[in-house]
Amino acid sequence: MAPVRFELDLETGLHATADDVAVKISEPIARYLTRKDDYDLGGAPNILSTVWIPCRQGSITVGGNPLSGAIRVDPVRPMSTAFIAEAEVWCTADHPKK
């Protein structure tokens, strides 16, 4: 197991490294809050709220060699297959709403 170095700047993206593996996600497009009020977790409904940031660029390298694949960005919505999960909050669906 290798220690992980994790650098996150919500304005520019993230860079994480461990041993000879590096992950970069950059050029944030927007920030979204999504909420699902009936997320099934083991047969019990839960509320899931997530703040996430789709990004224009992303890469993974191993030993300095890039892995194959490409980021897909939908300019209409805007969405991307590269994103940063900034925050996630779970609570049981029967939790009183305030």
N, CA and C of each residue as an Amber inpcrd file, in Angstrom:
protein
   294
   0.8480000  -1.1680000   0.0000000   0.0000000   0.0000000   0.0000000
   0.8960000   1.2350000   0.0000000   0.5460000   2.1940000  -0.8640000
   1.3470000   3.4130000  -0.9910000   0.5800000   4.6040000  -0.4270000
   1.2810000   5.5400000   0.2030000   0.6030000   6.7570000   0.6560000
   0.0910000   7.5570000  -0.5460000  -1.0150000   8.2450000  -0.3360000
  -1.6430000   9.0380000  -1.3990000  -1.4290000  10.5150000  -1.1220000
  -1.0010000  11.2260000  -2.1380000  -0.9160000  12.6910000  -2.0650000
  -2.0970000  13.2220000  -2.8650000  -2.8900000  14.0740000  -2.2370000
  -4.1430000  14.5410000  -2.8300000  -4.1800000  16.0560000  -2.7470000
  -4.2310000  16.7040000  -3.8890000  -4.3180000  18.1670000  -3.9450000
  -5.6270000  18.5320000  -4.6420000  -6.4670000  19.3080000  -3.9650000
  -7.7630000  19.6950000  -4.5050000  -7.9290000  21.1990000  -4.4280000
  -8.2600000  21.7920000  -5.5510000  -8.6250000  23.2020000  -5.6360000
  -9.9220000  23.2300000  -6.4410000 -11.0260000  23.6030000  -5.8250000
 -12.3260000  23.5360000  -6.4870000 -12.4310000  24.4590000  -7.6920000
 -11.5410000  25.4190000  -7.8030000 -11.5350000  26.3150000  -8.9700000
 -10.7550000  25.7360000 -10.1480000  -9.7610000  24.8590000  -9.8720000
  -8.9110000  24.3510000 -10.9570000  -8.9610000  22.8380000 -11.1300000
  -9.2670000  22.0740000 -10.0850000  -9.3510000  20.6310000 -10.2100000
  -8.5710000  19.8950000  -9.1460000  -8.2220000  18.6210000  -9.4460000
  -7.4970000  17.8200000  -8.4670000  -6.3530000  17.0740000  -9.1260000
  -5.3890000  16.7150000  -8.2920000  -4.2440000  15.9010000  -8.7030000
  -3.9580000  14.9630000  -7.5440000  -4.0300000  13.6690000  -7.8170000
  -3.7590000  12.6660000  -6.7950000  -2.6860000  11.7140000  -7.3080000
  -1.7440000  11.3680000  -6.4290000  -0.6910000  10.4250000  -6.8010000
  -0.4850000   9.4180000  -5.6790000  -0.1310000   8.2100000  -6.0820000
   0.2530000   7.1480000  -5.1440000   1.1990000   6.2320000  -5.9070000
   2.3960000   6.0820000  -5.3580000   3.3980000   5.2570000  -6.0220000
   3.6110000   5.8130000  -7.4310000   3.4010000   5.0100000  -8.4830000
   3.6310000   5.5170000  -9.8370000   2.3270000   5.8000000 -10.5800000
   1.2130000   5.9300000  -9.8320000  -0.0950000   6.2200000 -10.4280000
  -0.4520000   7.6770000 -10.1690000  -0.9010000   8.3730000 -11.2190000
  -1.3110000   9.7790000 -11.0870000  -2.6760000   9.9760000 -11.7470000
  -3.5490000  10.7000000 -11.0660000  -4.8740000  11.0420000 -11.5850000
  -4.9870000  12.5580000 -11.5850000  -5.3700000  13.1160000 -12.7390000
  -5.5890000  14.5620000 -12.8470000  -6.9680000  14.8030000 -13.4250000
  -7.7240000  15.6920000 -12.7930000  -9.0180000  16.1390000 -13.2970000
  -9.0000000  17.6590000 -13.2030000  -9.2690000  18.3300000 -14.3390000
  -9.1180000  19.7880000 -14.3470000 -10.1490000  20.4670000 -15.2440000
 -10.1170000  21.7730000 -15.2050000 -11.0110000  22.6500000 -15.9660000
 -12.4830000  22.4320000 -15.6030000 -12.8440000  22.7360000 -14.3450000
 -14.2390000  22.5930000 -13.9240000 -15.1980000  23.3730000 -14.8260000
 -16.3510000  22.7640000 -15.0870000 -17.3710000  23.3750000 -15.9440000
 -18.4120000  24.1060000 -15.1010000 -18.9250000  23.4260000 -14.0770000
 -19.9930000  23.9780000 -13.2330000 -20.0060000  23.1910000 -11.9300000
 -20.8110000  23.6370000 -10.9860000 -20.9820000  22.9200000  -9.7220000
 -22.4690000  22.6250000  -9.5640000 -22.7820000  21.3690000  -9.2310000
 -24.1800000  20.9450000  -9.1220000 -24.4590000  20.3450000  -7.7500000
 -25.6800000  20.5590000  -7.2770000 -26.1990000  19.8610000  -6.1020000
 -27.3250000  18.9790000  -6.6070000 -27.2130000  17.6810000  -6.3960000
 -28.2950000  16.7680000  -6.7550000 -28.7880000  16.0870000  -5.4900000
 -30.0670000  15.7380000  -5.5110000 -30.6760000  15.0890000  -4.3510000
 -31.5930000  13.9750000  -4.8340000 -31.4620000  12.8190000  -4.2140000
 -32.3450000  11.6860000  -4.4870000 -32.9970000  11.3090000  -3.1660000
 -34.3070000  11.4320000  -3.1170000 -35.0410000  11.2230000  -1.8650000
 -35.3610000   9.7650000  -1.5650000 -35.1250000   8.8620000  -2.5040000
 -35.4990000   7.4640000  -2.2870000 -34.3900000   6.5080000  -2.7280000
 -33.1620000   6.8040000  -2.3540000 -32.0310000   5.9440000  -2.6990000
 -32.1170000   4.6700000  -1.8720000 -32.2410000   3.5230000  -2.5500000
 -32.3990000   2.2360000  -1.8650000 -31.0400000   1.7390000  -1.3930000
 -30.8920000   1.6330000  -0.1010000 -29.6530000   1.1510000   0.4950000
 -29.9880000  -0.0520000   1.3700000 -29.8770000  -1.2390000   0.8000000
 -30.1780000  -2.4540000   1.5420000 -31.6490000  -2.6040000   1.8770000
 -32.5330000  -2.1190000   1.0150000 -33.9630000  -2.2410000   1.2440000
 -34.5620000  -1.1110000   2.0530000 -33.7410000  -0.1750000   2.5200000
 -34.2460000   0.9680000   3.2880000 -34.0540000   2.2460000   2.4770000
 -35.0980000   3.0690000   2.3500000 -34.9510000   4.3140000   1.5940000
 -34.0870000   5.3280000   2.3480000 -33.2180000   5.9960000   1.6110000
 -32.3380000   7.0220000   2.1730000 -32.3640000   8.2450000   1.2780000
 -32.0300000   9.3750000   1.8530000 -31.8820000  10.6160000   1.0920000
 -30.3970000  10.8150000   0.8450000 -30.0340000  11.0410000  -0.4130000
 -28.6470000  11.2740000  -0.7920000 -28.5420000  12.6230000  -1.4780000
 -27.7280000  13.5070000  -0.9150000 -27.4210000  14.7980000  -1.5310000
 -25.9450000  14.8170000  -1.8910000 -25.6360000  15.2190000  -3.1140000
 -24.2600000  15.2260000  -3.5840000 -23.9500000  16.5370000  -4.2900000
 -22.7930000  17.1110000  -3.9780000 -22.2820000  18.2730000  -4.7060000
 -21.1560000  17.7430000  -5.5830000 -21.2700000  17.9430000  -6.8800000
 -20.2720000  17.4150000  -7.8010000 -19.9740000  18.4200000  -8.9060000
 -18.7660000  18.2750000  -9.4700000 -18.2470000  19.2540000 -10.4270000
 -17.7540000  18.5240000 -11.6760000 -18.5000000  18.5830000 -12.7960000
 -17.9840000  18.0040000 -14.0270000 -16.8200000  18.8550000 -14.5480000
 -15.8420000  18.1850000 -15.1770000 -14.6380000  18.8680000 -15.6500000
 -14.3560000  18.5340000 -17.1170000 -13.6420000  19.4340000 -17.7890000
 -13.3280000  19.2490000 -19.2090000 -12.1650000  18.2930000 -19.4630000
 -11.2420000  18.1800000 -18.5260000 -10.0310000  17.3910000 -18.7440000
  -9.8410000  16.3550000 -17.6430000  -9.2190000  15.2410000 -17.9970000
  -8.8870000  14.2170000 -17.0150000  -7.9040000  13.2260000 -17.6050000
  -7.0510000  12.6790000 -16.7590000  -6.0970000  11.6750000 -17.2260000
  -5.6580000  10.7960000 -16.0660000  -5.2370000   9.5870000 -16.4210000
  -4.6370000   8.6530000 -15.4700000  -3.3540000   8.1450000 -16.1110000
  -2.2630000   8.2020000 -15.3550000  -1.0050000   7.6360000 -15.8420000
  -0.4980000   6.6070000 -14.8360000   0.1560000   5.5890000 -15.3710000
   0.7980000   4.5510000 -14.5550000   2.2310000   4.4270000 -15.0540000
   3.1620000   4.6850000 -14.1690000   4.5660000   4.6520000 -14.5720000
   4.8930000   5.6850000 -15.6310000   4.1360000   6.7990000 -15.6200000
   4.3490000   7.8650000 -16.6010000   3.6480000   7.6310000 -17.9250000
   3.0110000   6.4740000 -18.1000000   2.3220000   6.1460000 -19.3520000
   0.8220000   6.3790000 -19.2020000   0.2320000   7.1680000 -20.1070000
  -1.2090000   7.4270000 -20.0010000  -2.0290000   6.1860000 -20.3240000
  -3.1050000   5.9820000 -19.5580000  -4.0440000   4.9130000 -19.8650000
  -4.9090000   5.3490000 -21.0440000  -5.3810000   4.3830000 -21.8150000
  -6.2120000   4.7230000 -22.9700000  -7.5810000   5.1890000 -22.5030000
  -8.2490000   5.9140000 -23.3720000  -9.5710000   6.4360000 -23.0680000
  -9.5910000   7.9370000 -23.2220000 -10.7790000   8.4760000 -23.2580000
 -10.9380000   9.9150000 -23.4230000 -12.1330000  10.4010000 -22.6190000
 -12.0380000  11.6230000 -22.1690000 -13.1350000  12.2670000 -21.4470000
 -14.2170000  12.6210000 -22.4660000 -15.4600000  12.3680000 -22.1130000
 -16.5790000  12.7660000 -22.9620000 -17.3030000  13.9260000 -22.2890000
 -17.3810000  15.0400000 -22.9990000 -18.0440000  16.2360000 -22.4840000
 -19.2620000  16.5340000 -23.3490000 -20.3920000  16.7430000 -22.7160000
 -21.6180000  17.1440000 -23.4100000 -21.7540000  18.6530000 -23.2240000
 -21.4820000  19.4400000 -24.2670000 -21.5160000  20.8940000 -24.1210000
 -22.9190000  21.4630000 -23.9530000 -23.9500000  20.6860000 -24.2650000
 -25.3140000  21.1880000 -24.1820000 -25.7890000  21.2770000 -22.7380000
 -25.4910000  20.2530000 -21.9170000 -26.0690000  20.2140000 -20.5610000
 -25.3770000  21.0690000 -19.5480000 -24.2040000  21.3370000 -19.3110000
 -22.9470000  20.6770000 -19.6340000 -22.6390000  19.5610000 -18.6270000
 -22.2040000  18.4290000 -19.1280000 -21.8570000  17.2650000 -18.3220000
 -20.5390000  16.6830000 -18.8220000 -19.9330000  15.8190000 -18.0120000
 -18.6610000  15.2130000 -18.3750000 -18.5040000  13.8710000 -17.6700000
 -17.7120000  12.9900000 -18.2730000 -17.4020000  11.7230000 -17.6230000
 -16.2920000  11.8900000 -16.5900000 -15.6480000  13.0460000 -16.5560000
 -14.6560000  13.3710000 -15.5110000 -15.3110000  14.3510000 -14.5480000
 -15.3790000  13.9860000 -13.2810000 -15.9850000  14.9070000 -12.3190000
 -15.3700000  14.7190000 -10.9430000 -15.5230000  15.7470000 -10.1300000
 -15.0640000  15.7450000  -8.7470000 -16.2980000  15.6860000  -7.8580000
 -16.3300000  14.7390000  -6.9370000 -17.3950000  14.6900000  -5.9420000
 -16.9220000  15.5210000  -4.7530000 -17.5250000  16.6850000  -4.5870000
 -17.0820000  17.6210000  -3.5410000 -17.6560000  17.2750000  -2.1770000
 -18.9210000  16.8700000  -2.1330000 -19.5540000  16.5770000  -0.8410000
 -20.6730000  15.5700000  -1.0570000 -20.9280000  14.7760000  -0.0210000
 -21.9970000  13.7830000  -0.0810000 -22.6060000  13.6850000   1.3120000
 -23.9270000  13.7840000   1.3810000 -24.6300000  13.7140000   2.6610000
 -25.7330000  12.6710000   2.5390000 -25.7420000  11.7440000   3.5040000
 -26.7590000  10.7000000   3.5680000 -27.6280000  10.9210000   4.8000000
 -28.9130000  10.6020000   4.6730000 -29.7480000  10.5690000   5.8660000
 -30.9230000   9.6320000   5.5900000 -31.4280000   9.0160000   6.6280000
 -32.5340000   8.0840000   6.4460000 -33.7540000   8.8520000   5.9780000
 -34.5540000   8.2290000   5.1370000 -35.7170000   8.8960000   4.5560000
 -36.7560000   9.2740000   5.6020000 -36.7550000   8.5700000   6.7390000
 -37.7290000   8.8970000   7.7800000 -37.2040000   9.9640000   8.7470000
 -36.0130000  10.5250000   8.4450000 -35.4470000  11.6010000   9.2600000
 -36.3440000  12.8370000   9.1230000 -36.7030000  13.4880000  10.2270000
 -37.5800000  14.6630000  10.1400000 -36.9310000  15.7740000   9.3340000
 -37.7160000  16.3910000   8.4590000 -37.2250000  17.5000000   7.6400000
 -37.3040000  18.7870000   8.4430000 -36.3040000  19.6250000   8.2860000
 -36.2880000  20.8970000   9.0080000 -36.3460000  22.0360000   8.0420000
